[in-house]
Amino acid sequence: MKKLRVGVLFGGRSGEHEVSLLSAASVLEAIDKSKYEVVPIGITKEGRWVTAGHAEQLLKGTSPEPRHLRAGDPDATAAAAVLARGEGVLVPPVPPGPGEERSSLVPFESDADQIHAALHPVDVDIIFPVLHGTFGEDGTIQGLLELADIAYVGAGVLGSAAGMDKDVMKRLFRDARLPIVKHVTVLRNDWREQPKKVRKQIERALKYPVFVKPANLGSSVGISKVHDGSELATAMDEAANFDRKLVVEQGVGGNKGKAREIECSVLGNDRPIASLPGEVVPIKEFYDYTAKYLDEGSELLIPAKIPKAKQKEVQRLAVAAFQAVDCSGLARVDFLMEPRSGRMYVNEINTLPGFTSISMYPKLWAASGIPYSELIDRLIQLGLERHGEKRENRYSR
């Protein structure tokens, strides 16, 4: 049988570029080579798409040679580039019509109304994106792949975008009647133009300590814990470096206790299932970027040491959160547990969580009976299943 051709897409322009490289290296090592023909596709921090040997250089942390296709170049589309047999190719701007092959692309003229495109086949069966954060987990790559009619692993455009935007995510969680912490959303321009007014708005609604976060980012980048009013301005300015929307959340546990951080992995499309929950015990005051990736000492407890009834509650809420944002494929749902009462709050959903062999998402599934290599298999099949389902849709009368 012909092997399924899987493009593993990694890197990207976000602050989580290095995390993506680690995830991709794990996937490329563990994926079943007897079943899949695997092609690495890298995106540099500058947004340049590279393939084959250049992608392998990127994985090793070295700058790839300047042989690439880039949006805005005379011989590239404004969309992006994928690959065919190890060479760069251009994603078509629209899906093929009935009876057309995916290779039947039409070159464009390079004038004000049209864009140059090369005539190459898009020769992959499915893309496995291991892009974390902005421009990878936020629906942008997913939209590109939808336009190109290419199957891919993970959430679609809506689920990805909603899962990335903490403000929109919390609105959907609230609509689904999931327990969430009190929060305030602030626009960056409002904070910069009227800081005193914004501060009063926050302090009327919430009590210190609070957490200040950019609405659209991952891996705890730009997040600060604010213990009192003297720390608020610095935290707001830091978050404002990363997004136009800032989310300020009530700290769970107050000043007398620290919230327990519980995580649960979800797998599936229309009928998702949840893993055993795990617990993160950070070495720092909370699980920020340095605690996750730089400093040693944080613990991952699998399964979490919580009562069986609480474990089932977490699994139920994780599936409900997954469905609330219209997710598919995979996600990790993070919870905050009040240390005294044991009350559970849904904190956020990560639609493309860290995917190294020692990351929480695959480790939770390994503890639940699905080893890493099998998990990759299941995700690829779920991506193909969702793509096949979309092909049943009609887009014209």
N, C-alpha and C positions, 0 to 999 in steps of 0.2 A: 504494500500500500504506500501511496505517496505520503510523505510526512507533512503534517500541518506546518505552515511557515509562520513563525511568531516573531514579530518585531518587538524587542524590549526597548522602550523609550525612556530615557533618563537624563538627568542633568537639569537644565533649565535656568531661567533668569532669577529665580526666587532666592530668598535668604536660606533656603533649605537645600541648596544645590549639593552640598557635600553629603547630606543625609541621603539624598537620592542616589548618589554614586554608590554608597554602601548597600542600599537596598537592591540596586540593579546587579551589583557583583554577586550578591547572595542568590538572586533569581537565576542569573546566568550559570552559576555553579550547580544549582540544585535541579533545574528543569530537566526532564527526562529526554535526553538526546536521541533515544531510540524512537521516540514518538514525534519529536518536534525538530524542525530545522530552525535554528535560532539566529537572528540577526540583531546585533546591537545598534541602536540609533541614539546618538548623543546630541544634546543641545548645550552649547557653551553658555557661560554666564552672560555673554554678549548677545545671545539669541541666535547664534549660528548653528545650523543643523549639519552634523557630520555622521558619516557611516563607516562601517567596516573597520579598517585599521585605525582610522582617525578616532572613531568612537572608543576603541580599546585604549588609545592614548589618554583620552579624556577620563576613562575609568581609573587609570593609574595616577591621575592628578597632574598630567603634563599637558601643555597646550598642544592641540592638534595642528597639523599643517594647515596652511590657509586655503586648502582645496575644499570649498564648501559652497552651498547655495544659501543665499540670504535674501530676505524680503527687501526689495528695493534695488537689488542688483539687476543689470540689464537683462540677464538671462534667467531670472527667477520670477516666479509669481509673487504677488503680495501676500499670498496665503502662507506657504511654508514648503518644506521639502520632506519627502519620506524616501524610500529606497527601492531599488530593484536589483537583485543579485549583487548586492554590495556596492552599488553606485547610487548617487543621489538622484532622486526623481521628484517630480512636482505633483502635489496633490491637486486633482481636478477641482475646479470651483463648484461644480454641481455633480450630483450622482448621475450615473448613466441611466438612460431611458430603457424601457422594456426591450429586451432582445439585444441591447448593446453590451459590448465587452467593456470591462473597466479600463482597458488600454486605449479606448477610442476617444482620446482627448483632442481638442481642437486648438492649434496654436493661435495666439492673439497677436495683434499688431501693437507696437509700443508707442501709442499716442495717448492723448489725454483721456480717451474713452475706453481703451483696452490695455491689456497687460501682456507682456511676453510670457510665453510658456514653452517648455520643452516637451517633445513628444516621446514619453517613456511610459511603460506600463507600471502600475502600482501593484507589485507582485508580492503582497503579503496577505495571509488569510485573516490575521488578527493582530492588533497592537496590544501589548501589555504595558500600559504606562506606569512607571514607578517615579512619577514626578510629584513632588510634594510642594504644597504652598501655591503662591501666585503663579499664574500662567501654566498651571498643570493640574491643580486640584480644584480650580475655580470655575470650570466649565468652558474655558477658552480652547484648550486642546480637544476636549470632547466635541465642541461645536465644529472644529476643523475636520475631525474624523467623521462626524455626521455628514458634513457637506461632501466629503470624499466617498461616502458609502462604504467605509471600512469598519469592520467589527472591532470592538475594543473591550478590554476588561474594565469593570467598575461602573460607577454611577454615570448617568447621562448628564446632559447639560444642566437641567433644572436641579437635580439632586446635588451635583457638584457645586453649583453656584450657591444654592441655599445652605449647603453644609459648610461652605467657606465663610459666608457672611454671618457673623455671630449675632448681629441684630435681627436679620431676617430669620435665621435659624430659631432664635428664641421666640419670635412671633409665631412660627409654625408649631413649636413645642407647646406654647401657651394655648394655641387653638386646639391642639390635640389633648389638652388638659393634663400635660405632663408636669411634674413638680420641678420648677426652676427657681433660682434665687432672684431676689429683687435686683433690678438693674436700671440704669439710665443710659440712653444713647445720646451722644453729643456730636455735632458736626465740628470738624477741625476749624473751619472758618469762624463758627460761633465762639469757640474757645479762644481763638486768637484775637477776635474783635471785642469780645465782652467776657473776659475771664472772671470778673467778680460776679456777674450774673450767673454764669455757668456754675461757679463754685457754690453759690447759694442754692441753685437747682439741685445739685448733687447732694449737698448736706441736708436739704429738706427731705429728700427721698431716702437717703441711706445713712447708716452709722459706720464710723470707722471701726475696724479696718475695712478697706475696700480694695478691689483689684481693678487696675486700669489696663485696658487691652485695645490694640488696633482691631477693628471689626473684621478685617480680612487679612489674616496671616496665620501661620501655624508654628509648631514646635516652640511655643511660648516666647517667640521673638517679640520684643517690644512690650512685654508684660511686666508690670510692677505691682508689688504689694504696698499699699499706702496705709501706714499705721495711724497717722493723724494729719490735720490740715497743713502742717508745715511741709509735708512731702508731696502734696497733691500736684502742684504746678510742675514740678520736675517730671513726675510720672505722666502727666497729660502731654507735656512737650515731647517726651520720649515716644509715646504711642503715636503722636501726630506725625512723627517722621515716617511712619509706615502706612498710614491710611487716612482717608478723608472722614471716616466715621470712627468714633471712639466709644467703646462700651465700658461702663463703670459698674462693677458688680459688688453686691454686698458680700463681705467675707463670711464664710460659714464657720461657726464656732466662736466668733467674736475675738476679743483679746485674751480670753481665758482658755481657749482650746484651739487645736488645729484640725481642720477637716481631714478625714481620711479620704484618700484618692483611689477610687475603685474603677476598674476598666473592664469592659466586656466586648468581645468580638462578635460580629454578625456576618453571616454568609448566606447568600441566596438572592433570588429575584422577587417574585410575587409571594413566595412562601419562605421567608428567611428563618434561619435558626440562630440561636445564641450559644456561645461557648460558656464554659465555666468562667465566673468572674475572677479577676486578679486584683491585687492591690499594689500600688506604688508607695514605697516609703522613702521619700526624697531625703538626701543628705542635707539639703538646704531647707529654708523655711517653706518653700513650695517648689514644685517640679518645673523649674525654669529651664532655659536652653542649656546653661552650663551644667546643671544637675543631670540633664538627660544625656548630654553628649560629651562633656569635657571632664567633669569632676567624677572621680570614683567614689563609691560608697553608698549610692542609692540602691535600695533593694526592690526586687520584683517578687512578690509573694503569690505563688500560683499553686492551688486556688487561694483566693482571699479568705482570711480567717473571719468569716461572718456566719451567722446562723443559716441553716438550710432555707428557712422561710425568706430571709433577706436575700439569699442567693437567687431564689426563684423570682423575687421582686425585681432584682437587677436585670435578669434575663428578659422578663416581660417588658420592662421599661426600655431596654436596649432595642428590642424588636419594634416597639411602638415608635421610638425615636427614628429608627431606620425608615419606617413607613411614613412618618410625618413629613420627611423631606423628600419623599419619593426616590429613595436610594435604590441601588441595585448592585449586585456583585459582592462587594465587601464594604465594611466600615467598622471602626472601633468607636464605641460610645463610652464617654468618660463621665463619671459621677463624683459628686462630693457628698460625703456622709458626715452628718452632724455628730461630733464625738460623744455627746452626752445622750441625746434622744435616739440616735441611730437613724434619724430621718434621712432619706435619700433624695438628692437633687440631681436631675440630669444637667450636666454642665455643658457638654458639646459633643458633636459627632465629627469624626475624621473620616472622610470618604476615601482617602488614599493614605492610610497610616504607614508608619515606618515598616519596612518589609524585609529587614535583615533576618537572618535565622535566629537571632537573639532578641528581636523586637517583640513587644508585647502581643501584637496581633497574631502572628504565627505561633508564638509560644502558648498562648491561650488555647488555640486549636489543637496543638500537639498534646496538651494536657487533657483535651476533650476527645482525643482519639483520632485526630486527622493530622498526620505528619506533614512536614513542610512541602515535600515534593508532591504529595497527593493534593494538598491545598492549592498549589499552582495549577494542577490538572483541573480541579473543580472550578477555579476561577476562569480559566480559559473556556471551559464548556459553558459556564454561565454567560460569558460574554457572547459566545456564538449563539446561544439560545435567545438572548435578548435581541441580538441583531436580526436573527431569523424572524422573531416576532414582529419587529418593526417593518419588515418587508411585506407583512400582510396588510399594512396600512395603505390607503389610497391617498394621493396628494392632489388629485384633480378629479373633476367630475367625469 
